[in-house]
Amino acid sequence: MQKQWGWIAVAGMLAACSREPQPAASAGPASAPPASTSTIAAPAPAAPAPSGLTRKPAPPGATVYFIEPLDGATVSSPVRVVFGLKGIGVAPAGTDRPDAGHHHLLIDAELPQLDLPIPNDAKHVHFGAGQTETEITLEPGTHTLRLLLGDHLHVPFDPPIVSEPVTIEVR
């Protein structure tokens, strides 16, 4: 019965992701990743999560990064955010491909628990349709942004494919 509830929760997250009013994906020119891209090494290989989910292995060398805004930028709201990827493709949530995932934008948030689906709230914005850019409205002040790539079930890869944080000042 517990496994059944886990899959119901995952199905609900997929449905919620597909309902979000996000801008359509925009194909822009390819850009080389900045020097500040990274993946965070996980301590163990893909292991079953408590929910019964298994984290997919990250393709070697896969990175996610910000094309814009750049770290330290002063911007006005709404803020244009453009995502970059290297070594992995983009696919909508629910599309199970080993070489693709979809973006999640973390706004003023720490990394979530990496062996569970990424939360879906105002601080963890899902781009389940495969979008590669967006505009977000932020209050004036200092904000930290981070990208985290999730698989078809919104679970981070192993090791996680996560950007370096970008700190911006919104005027």
C-alpha positions in Angstrom: 0.0 0.0 0.0 2.9 2.4 0.8 4.3 1.9 -2.7 0.9 2.7 -4.2 0.8 6.0 -2.3 4.3 6.9 -3.6 3.2 6.5 -7.2 0.0 8.5 -6.5 2.2 11.3 -5.2 4.5 11.1 -8.2 1.5 11.2 -10.6 0.1 14.2 -8.8 3.5 16.0 -9.1 3.6 15.3 -12.9 0.1 16.6 -13.3 0.9 19.7 -11.3 4.0 20.4 -13.4 2.1 20.2 -16.6 -0.5 22.8 -15.4 2.0 25.5 -14.6 1.7 28.7 -16.7 5.3 28.9 -17.8 6.5 30.6 -21.0 7.2 28.4 -24.0 10.7 27.1 -24.5 12.9 29.3 -26.5 15.6 28.0 -28.7 18.5 30.5 -28.6 22.0 30.3 -29.8 24.2 27.6 -28.1 26.4 29.1 -25.5 29.5 27.6 -23.8 29.0 27.2 -20.1 30.7 29.7 -17.8 33.6 28.5 -15.7 31.4 28.3 -12.6 29.4 25.2 -13.5 29.3 22.1 -11.4 27.8 18.8 -10.4 27.8 17.9 -6.8 29.2 14.4 -6.2 26.8 12.1 -4.3 28.3 9.8 -1.7 26.8 6.7 -3.1 25.7 5.4 -6.6 22.1 5.3 -7.6 20.2 3.9 -4.7 16.5 3.3 -4.1 14.9 6.2 -2.4 12.7 5.7 0.6 9.7 6.2 -1.7 10.8 3.3 -3.8 12.1 5.6 -6.6 15.7 5.1 -8.0 17.8 8.0 -9.0 19.0 7.9 -12.6 22.7 8.1 -13.2 23.9 11.5 -14.5 25.6 11.4 -17.9 29.4 11.9 -17.3 30.3 15.6 -17.5 26.7 16.9 -17.6 26.3 20.4 -16.3 23.6 23.0 -15.9 24.3 26.7 -15.7 22.8 30.2 -16.1 23.2 32.0 -19.4 21.5 35.0 -17.8 21.4 36.6 -15.3 25.1 36.4 -14.4 26.3 36.2 -10.9 26.4 39.7 -9.3 24.1 41.3 -11.8 21.8 44.1 -10.9 18.4 43.6 -12.6 14.9 44.9 -12.6 11.8 42.7 -12.2 10.5 40.8 -14.0 13.9 39.0 -14.3 14.7 37.2 -17.5 16.3 33.8 -16.7 17.9 31.7 -19.4 19.1 28.1 -18.7 22.1 26.4 -20.3 23.0 22.7 -20.4 26.0 20.7 -21.5 26.2 16.9 -21.9 22.5 16.2 -21.4 19.3 17.1 -23.3 15.9 18.5 -22.3 12.7 16.5 -22.3 9.3 17.2 -20.7 8.4 15.7 -17.4 7.0 12.2 -17.9 9.4 11.5 -20.8 11.7 8.8 -19.6 15.1 9.2 -21.4 18.4 8.4 -19.8 20.1 11.4 -21.7 17.6 14.1 -20.8 15.8 15.8 -17.9 14.0 19.1 -17.2 14.9 22.2 -15.3 13.9 23.3 -11.8 14.7 26.8 -10.6 15.4 27.2 -6.9 14.7 30.7 -5.7 16.2 31.7 -2.3 16.2 28.0 -1.4 18.7 25.3 -0.3 19.0 22.1 -2.3 16.1 19.8 -1.5 16.4 16.2 -0.4 18.1 14.6 -3.4 16.5 11.2 -3.2 12.9 12.4 -3.5 11.0 14.4 -6.2 11.9 18.1 -6.1 9.2 20.1 -4.3 6.8 22.2 -6.4 6.3 25.5 -4.7 7.2 29.2 -5.0 10.8 28.5 -4.2 11.1 25.4 -6.4 9.7 26.2 -9.8 9.2 23.3 -12.2 9.7 23.6 -16.0 8.0 20.3 -16.8 7.2 21.2 -20.4 10.9 21.4 -21.2 11.3 25.2 -21.1 14.8 26.7 -21.2 14.0 30.2 -20.2 11.5 32.2 -18.2 10.7 35.6 -16.6 10.2 35.7 -12.8 8.9 38.5 -10.7 11.0 39.2 -7.6 10.7 41.8 -4.9 13.6 44.3 -4.7 16.6 43.0 -2.8 19.2 40.3 -3.0 18.1 36.9 -4.3 19.9 33.6 -4.9 19.0 31.4 -7.9 20.1 27.9 -8.6 19.2 25.3 -11.3 18.6 21.6 -10.5 17.9 19.1 -13.3 15.3 16.4 -12.6 14.4 13.2 -14.4 11.0 12.3 -15.8 9.7 12.0 -12.2 11.3 15.2 -10.9 14.0 13.3 -9.0 17.5 14.7 -9.2 20.1 12.7 -11.1 22.9 10.8 -9.3 25.1 12.7 -8.8 22.8 15.8 -9.0 23.2 18.1 -12.0 23.1 21.4 -10.2 24.4 24.9 -11.1 26.5 27.1 -9.0 24.3 29.6 -7.2 23.8 33.0 -8.8 23.3 36.0 -6.6 21.5 39.0 -8.1 20.3 42.4 -6.9 16.8 43.3 -7.9 16.1 47.1 -8.0 
